[in-house]
């Protein structure tokens, strides 16, 4: 299949402005008609993915389909999964509302996402009985038999055959509650690739001109081995791969993914875009059409969506509480990468509810991927809480050993700082994740795409329930029934001999906690900041964009950053080539000494040093202890660049302050030793003998050369060692 180049795409013209022939226009002002050329002979595939309950978009995609059809195109409307969860508008009906709106919008075929299984297999099969579109999921089986369709073929009026097969992410096995999908399997890895190749071959045997995979797989690192890109590297013959799951926006005509001969497209999430792919004369072209407020709508579909919203808003839209602060429901950075105040609130509510039931628990944990929305400062409605917690999960209690808890935390943060749905939000567990260390992957957990840790080397637990952590202790953990059932990375929870579901909906517990315990008001004092229970240690190459993973100074920067000796020039830049100043250098030495208190004001000693600055106490401390002198009668020069021989001299004086013996000047091994100033000979000799400093390229010392921050990191590491 030939992918056409996007020069002046007709689809872009349509995206920017068009009129409707078959659907009613909203009153949004004048529009420009689509190009007058008829689209007869063109196949147009409109596609969406990861709608997640944004039901206003269905009226817009229906109108767009009608417009293409009015111009003579043969139009197929395809969905790629995760349509039945995300907002109260669809979660309250367990996805049935979404299916009804998809019927009205004229969807032709859909694959399934992991969230279609949130309410269980039985619920999904029930709502799909009402689907007026094909459902394809070639790698999903129930009790060994194909659970839904595997493929379907559409034939355009001119005889063009479009074959479509579907795949669902194998992660569904643990991203849906395992206890609610018993008997359902999701073929993964190479076996899934084999299924895909078989589907391609079957569709080719049916003389299909265009082969489309609706693959809810995504491109996240978390999904490595089961990603769309992994599949396309192994399977030949797919012309168009419509992706989902990772909420990624992928332009089929312009992206950095290696997809071989296939076109890869994805529209993000929640109707960010509507994808439009055209096929004509063996050529594919694609556009991503931004979904805007002033797009035309199909009034029938809009009316149906509005009726749903009105009913839900009336029932669940009244405010019951308020919050002084934004409750962070973000994905990344957010609940899948770090501790958040919303995660603290939810887990505090779980502990409170368990206590209310007369149960003594040590701590609470919920998976960050189960937190689906942010609550802004202001009034809070029940709909807000349900949108945050849409799965209908209930509170469950598990008993596990400390060693099992440690393994669960190691597994659930294996890819941190990259986002992972299993990332633990906690109450009562204080722990650290060291992302500078690699996850030691063992075998996959049974029925899972996640690996057990072969050893524990990233996570350390400091305390549980306010007491020092013990790997041999038994802990009672309140969680949700999803993680208790082994969802996400929590296989260790499912193996607990004591695993009891209280049957109390998690959203109702949070509502009760806010109403009863917090008196209906979430204050900045209570939840303005996180509790500080989770510490994430980051690699400096992740924090600072200018510290390369293979840089000679990377380990030095990591060490001094971890010890608080050096920080970045900004939040994202270390400045390895930035000149070291006198103020910077003495501040680093001061931090090595744990910033002891000083007496006096630096401004009384040096006229060019102001009190209350980041360097003030450090300069005064260094001067009072004979580590530095001024540049003149009353100046220090905190912003003056430091030469290498000045650095060596200050290090020597600091060593004397720390109790080192004076050194006899030694013969220096440098090609430019004669250029070292007499006043610096002792310092350079000391730093050479002690291995604190050495020569630069081809063995000069470069005494008058400017020292930079990467050099500073190296000597500070050696000095503090």
N, C-alpha and C positions, 0 to 999 in steps of 0.2 A: 504494500500500500504506500502511496506517495503522500507525504505530508506537505501540503501547499504552503508557501510563504505568505505571511500576512503583510501585504502591501497596502491596499486600500480595501479593507474587508467590508463587504455588504453588511455583515453582522454588526460591525461597529456602528455603521449608519443607523441600523435598527435600534441598537442599544442607546444611542444618543437621543433619538427622537423618532417617534412613530405614532401613527393613529391606529385605532382599532376598527376592524370591519365587523367582527362578530360579537364583540363584548363592549359593554358600556364604559365610557370614559368617566373617571372622576373629574370633578371641576377643578382642574389645576392649570388653567390658562391655555394658550394656544400651543399647538404642537406642529411639527413638520411631518409631512407624510413620508413613509418609507419610499425608497427609490422606486420609480415607476415600473422597472423591469419585473416581470413575473418571475417567481421562483420555481416554476414547473421544472421537474427533472432533478430537483435538489432533495436530498435527504437531510433533514435537520434534526439533530439530537439535542434536546434541552435536558440538562441534568442538574440535580441538586444533591446535596449530601449533608448529614449532620445538622438537620433543621432544628432539632432539639426544642420543639414546641413553639417556635416563632411562627404562629399560625397566620399572621397577617400576610406572609409572603405567598401563600397559596393562591390568593386572588390575583396576584401580579404574575405569577408564572402561568396561570390559566389564561390570562389576557395575552401574554406573549405567545403562547402556543396558538391561540386563535388568530393572532395577527399573521404569523408565518403561514398558517393554513389558508388564510384568506388570500394570500399571494401565490398559492399553488404549490407550496412545499409539502412534502410528506414528512410529518413531524412525529417524533417519538419522544415522550416525556419520561425520564428515568430518574429514580431515586436510589441512593446508595447507602441507606441505613442510618440508624439513630434518629428516627423521626417520632418515636413514641414516648420520649422522656425529655425533660429539660425545663418545662414550665408547668405550673398548676393546670393550665388549659388542656394539656394532654395527659399529665400524670394522674389526675383524678379519675380519668376513665381508663387508665392503664394502656393508653395508646389508641383506644377505639376512636376517639375524636380525630386523631391524625389520619387514620385510615379513611374515615368518612370524608374528610376534607380532600384527601388525595383522590378519592373517587370523583368528587365534584370537579376537581381541577383537571381531571383527564389524564392521570398518570397511566402509563402503559405497562411498566415493569419496575420492579424494585428488588434489590437485594436486602439483606438484613444486617443490622449492626449489632454490636454487643448489647446495647441498651434495649433492643427489642425483647431481650430475655430477662430484663430486670424484674418482671412480675411473674416469671416462671414460664415453663414451656406450655403448660396447659392453658394459661391465660393467653399466650401468644397465638396458639393454634385456634383458639376461640375467636379472637378478634379478626384473624386473617380469613376466617370463613366469609367475612363481609367484604373482603377486598375484591374490587372489580378490575384489578391489574394483576399481571403475572408476578409471582414471587420465585426468585431463583437463588439457590444457596447450595452449590454443588458439593461443598465440603462439610455440610451439616447433616448428621445422621441421628436417628432416634432408635434405640434398641437394634442397631445395626442396619436399619433401612433408611433410605433417603427421606429426610424429614419434610422437605418441601420440593419444589421443582429444581432441576439442575440447570436447564437451559430453555430457551424459546427462540423461535424464528419469526421475524416480521418481514412481510413482502410488500414493497412499495408498488404503486400502480404501474411503474415501468418495468417491473420484474426484479428490481434490485432486492437482494435478500440480506437482511441484517440479523446475524446470529448473536444472541446475548446469553452469557452465563454469569452466575454470581458466586462470590466467595465471601465468607464472614471471617473476621479475625479469629484465629485460634485462641486469643486471649480471652474470648468470651467464657471459656471454661472456668476462669477464675475472676473475671470482671463481673459476671452475673453470680448471684448467690448459688453456690454449688448444690445446696440442698433443694433448690427449686428447679433444677434442670437435670435431675438424675436420669440417666439413660441417654442423654444428649451428648454427642461427641463432635468435636470441631477439629478436623484433620489439619495437621500443622506441618511446617517445614517441607522437606523434600517430598513427603507423601502428598501434601497439598499441591506442590508443583506438578506432580504426576497427574493428579486429578485435573488441574488446569490444562495440561497438555492434552489429556484425553478429551476434554471438552472442546478444545480447539480442533482436534482431529475429527470429532463427530460433526462439528458445524461445517468444517470444510467438506466433509463427505456429503453434507446436505446442500452443497454448492452455494454456500453463503459468500457474498461478495465482501462483506464487512463483518469483522468479528470483534465484539465488544465484551470486555470483562467489567462487570460491576463488582469491584473488589473493595470491601470495607477493611482495608489493611493498614493504610497510613505509611508514613515515612519516619516516624519517631525512632530514636535510638533504642528506646525501651522495647520496641517491637522487632529488633534485629533478628533476622532469620525468617521472619514472616511478613516483611514489608512488601509493598508493591514493587519497589525497586529490586528486592531480592528475587521476587517471582519473575519479573521481566528479564532478569539476567539468566534465568534457567529455562524459560518457556518461550518457544517461538510461535509466530503466527497470530499473535494478538495485534490488532490494528489500533484499537482505542482502549485504554485502561482508564476508567472513571474511578477515582480513588476517594477515600473517606477516612474516618477514624481519628486521624491526627489533627484535624481542623486546619489543614494547610491549604493555602491558596496556591494553586499550581496552574500556570498558564501553559497550555499545551504547545504553544508556538514559541515560547521563550522561557526556558527554565534551565537550571544547572544539573538536572538529574539525568543520569545515563540510563536511557530506557530502550536502547537498541532501535529497532524499526517501529516501535509502538509510540503512540501519542499518549502522554500522561496528563490528566487534568483533574482538578479538584477545586471546589468553590468555597473553601473555608468552613464556616459554620453559621447557622442561624440566618440564612439568606443574605450573607454578605454579597454574594454574586449569584446570578443564574448563569450556568455554563451553556454555551451554544456551539455545537460542532456541526459543520456542514460536510457533506460527502457528495461529490459530483465528479463523474468521469475518472473515478479511481483516485481522487485527491481529497485529503482531509484538511480542513482549516478550522480554527477555533477562536472563540472570544469569551471573555469573562465580562458579563454585563452587570454593572453595579446596580444593586437594588436600592432605589431611592423612594422618598415619600411621594414624589409627584409622578410615579409611574402609573400608567393605566391599570385598571383593575377589572376583573370580572365581578359584576355586582352580585350575582347569585352566590359565588364562593365567598365574597366579602360579607354578605348578609349572614351566611352560616357561621363564619368565624366570629363575627360581631355578637351573634346570639350566644355562642359559647363563652366569650369574654364577659358579656353582661351577666350571665348566670354565675360564673365563678367570682367575678368582682363583687357581686351583691352578697354572695354567701361568705366569701373569705376576705373581702377587701376592706373591712372596717378595721381601723387602728385599735390595737389592744395595749400597745406599749410604745416606748420611744427610746432612741439611742443618741447619746451625745457625740458618738464617734462613728466613723466608718468602720464597719465590720468586714474585714478583708476576706472575700471569697474568691480572689483571683486564683488562677491556675498556676502560672509560672511567670515571674516569681510569685509564690503564694502557697496555697495549701499542699501542693505537690512537691515543694522544694524546701520549705522552712516552716517554723512555728508561726502561727497567725493568731490574732486576737479572736477571730471567729472560731478557730479550732479550739482555743482555750475555753470559750463560752460553751461550745457544744459538749466538750468532754467534762467540764465542770457540772453541766446539767445532768450528764449521765451519772456522775458520782452522787450528786444530790438526789436524783430519783432513786437510785439503788438504796441509798441510806433511808429515804422515805419509806421504802418497802421493807425496812428492817434488815437489810443485808449489809454486812460489813465488807467493803471492798478496799483494796490497797490503792487502786489507780483505775483510770479509764483510758481507753484508746479508741479512736475512730480513724478510718482511712481518709486521707486528704482528698482522694478522688471522689469521695461521696459528698463532698461539699461543693455545690454547683453554682452558687451565685453570691454576690456581694450585697450587703445591706447598707445603704448610705445613711448618714446621720439624718435624724428626723423620726417621723412616725414609722411604726412597724405594724404590718398586718399579718394575719395568719397566712395569707397567700405568700408573703415574703418568706416566711419560715418554710413553707412547703416547697417553694422554689429552690431554696437552699438545700433542702433535704427531700427530694422528690421520690425516693425509691420505695417508700413504705417500710423501711427497715425498722426493726424493733430492737430493744435493749436485750442483750444476752450476757450471761456470766460464764467465764471460763476460769479454771484453776490450772496454773502451769508453774513449772519450776523456774527459777531465775535463769538457768541455762537455756531453757526453751524460750523464755521471753527475749533473751539476748539474741538467740538465733532468729527469732521473728523480726526483731528490729534490724539485724544485719541484712536479712533477705529483703525487707521492705524499703531499704535505702541503698540497694546495691548499685544503682546508677546515679544517685545524688552526686553532683548538683543538677544533673538532668532530671526533668520532671518524671515522676512515677505516681500513679494513682494510689499505690499502697503506702505512700509516705505517711508516717504516723503522726497524727495530732493527739496530744496526750494531756492528762491531768494527773499529777502525782508521780510521774516518772521523769527523772532528770538524767539526760544522757547526751553524749557527744558523738558526732559523726565525723570521722576524719576522711575527707574526700581526696586527700593526697595519696592515699593508699588504694591499691586496686582490689576490687572484689574478687575473692577466691571462689570461683564458681565450682560447685560440685555437680551431682546429677540433678536432673529436673525432678521437682516434686511430682508425685503421682497425679496424673491427669492435668498437669499444669504446664504452662510455657515458661515458668519461672524456675530458676535453679536454687537448690539449697546451697548455703555456704559450706565449702569444704573446711574452712577454718574461720574463726572470728578475728578480724583484724581492722575493721573500720569503726565499729561501734563499741563504746564503753558506757556502762550504766553507772552513774554515781549513787543514785538513791531511788527507792520505790516507797511510796507512802510515807515519806519523811524519814525513812531509816536507810542506813547504808545497805547497798545492794549486796546480795549473796547469791551465787549461782545455785546453791543447794536449797535455798529457801523456797517455799511454796507461796505463790502470790495469787490472790483473787482479783481478776481483771474484769471490769465492766466494759463491754464493747457493743457492737451491733451484730445482728444475726448474720450479716453478710461476711464479716471477718471471722466470726465464730464458726461459720460453716466452711472456712478455708478460702474465702474470696481473696482476690488479689494475691498477695504473697504470704498469706497467713495460714499456711498449712499446719503450722505448729498449734494454732488454736483449735483447728478441727480435730486434732489428735488428742485433745484434752479428755481425760476420763470424766471430768465434771464439766458439762457443757449444757447450760440451761437457758432457754429462751423465756424471758419474762412476759413476752407478748405486748409490751408497752411500746407504742409507736415512738420513734425517736423524735419526730417533729413535735409531737404532743408533749414529750418530756421537756423539750427546750422551751416551748410556750409556757408550760407550768412553772419552770424555773424562773423565767423572766417575770411572770406575773406574781408568783408567790414569794420567791426568795429575793428577787431584786426589786420588788414593789413596782413592777412595770416600767422601770427606768434603768437603762444600761448607761453607766456613768463613765466619764473619762478616768476617774480614779480607779475603777474596777477593771476596765478593759481598754483604756487608752493605749496601753502598751501590752506586749506579750508578757507572760509570766517568767520568761527566761529559762524554761525547762529544757529546751533543745538548743544545743550549740553545734553549728556546722563549721568545721574547719575546711577552708577552701584552699586549693592550689593557687599560688600567685599567678600562674599562667592563665587561670580562669578569671581571677579578679582584675588583673592588669593586662590590658590589650597589648602593651609594649614589652611584656616579658615573655619571650618565646619559650616554648617547652624545651628546646635544645640550646638555649642560651647558656654560656659558660657560667654566668652568675646566678642562674635560676635557683639553685639549691641554697645559695647564700641569701638571696632575697627571701626565700621561703622561711629560712631559719630565723632571720632577724625580724621578719614580719610577725611570725608566730609568737616571738618573745616580746613583741611590742617595742622593739628598739627602733625600727623604722616603719613608717607608713607611706602611703602614696602621695604624690604631688596633688592628685585628685582622686576621686573614688574609683576611677578606671585606668589611671596612668601612674606608673611608678616613677618614670623619668630616669632610666638607667644611664643615659648620656648627659643628663643635666649636671652642671657643675656643682660640686659640693661646696657649700659656704661654711664660714666659721661658725655661724649660728647653728646650722644643721649638725655639724660634727660634735660640738660640745653637748648638744641636746641628746645625741645618741649615747654618748658616754654617761650622761646624767641618768638616762633611762636604764642603762646597765646597772647602775647603783640604786635602782628602784626609786629614783627621784626623791632623795632625802630633803627634809625641810631646810630652808635657808633663812638667815637673819639679814634684814636690811632690804634696801631697794637698789636695783641695778642702776637706776637713773642717777643715783648719787655717786656712783663709781665711774660710769661711762656716759658721756653726754649724748651719744648716738644710740643708746639703748633705752627704750621706753619700758615702763613697768606694765605688768599684765599681759605681755606678749608671750607667744608660744616658747620663745627662747629665754625669757627674762631670768627665771630661777636657775636654768642651766648655766648661763653665762656667769651669774653671780657665784654659783657653787664652784665652777671651774676656776674662777679668778681667786676666790678665797682659799682654795686648796692648792694654789701654785701650778695648776695645769695649763693655764693660758695667761698671757700678758696682753695688754692693750697694744694697739698699733701706734699710739702716740701718747701724749700726756694724759688725755681723758677720753680716748675713743677706743672702741673694740672692733667695729666693722662687722656686725652680724651678717651682712649681705655680701661681704667681700669673699671672692672665690678663693678656695684653699688650694695651695700648691701641694705636690706630693711630699716635698721635704718638710713643709709646715705640718702636714698630716703626721708624718713620722715623728716629728718633734713633740707634738701634742700627745701622741700615743705613748712616747717614752716618759713624759712627765706624768701621764695618768698611771703608768706602771709604777713609777716611784711613789706616787700617792698611795697606790695599792699595796706597797711594801716591798717592791722589787729592789734589788741592789743596783747601785750605779754601775755602769758598764764602762770598760776600757774600749776606746775607739779601736775598731778592727779595720783591717784592709778590706776595702769593698770590692766585690767581684764584678762591678759594672763597667761597661766600656766608657761611660761618662762620669766615673767616680770623681774625677778632678773638678767636675762642675758642681758638686755638692758644697753648699756654703759651710764655712767653718762652724757656725752656730748650730747647724743641722747634723753634723757628723755623728754625734752621739746617738741622736734619734734614729738616723738611717741605719747605723750599725746595730742598734738594739732591734729594730724591726726586721732586719735581715737575719740576725742570729736566731731570733724567736720565731721566724717564719710568718710574721704578720704582714710583711710586704716583700715583694720581689720585683725583678725587672719587668719591663714591658717587652715588646717584640724585639728580638735580636739583642737582648740583654742590656740595653741602657736602663738606668733608673729613672731618667727624665725628671730630675729634681724640681725644675721650675715649671714642669707641666701641670696643668690643672687636674686635680683629682675630681672624679665624677661619682655619682651616687652608686653605680655598680661596684666601683672600687671600694667605696665606703661600706657597702653591704659585706664585701669579702673580709675587710679588716675588722669590722664589728663582729662578724661571726667568729673569727679567729681570736679576737680579744675576749669575747664573752665565753668562749669554750672552756 
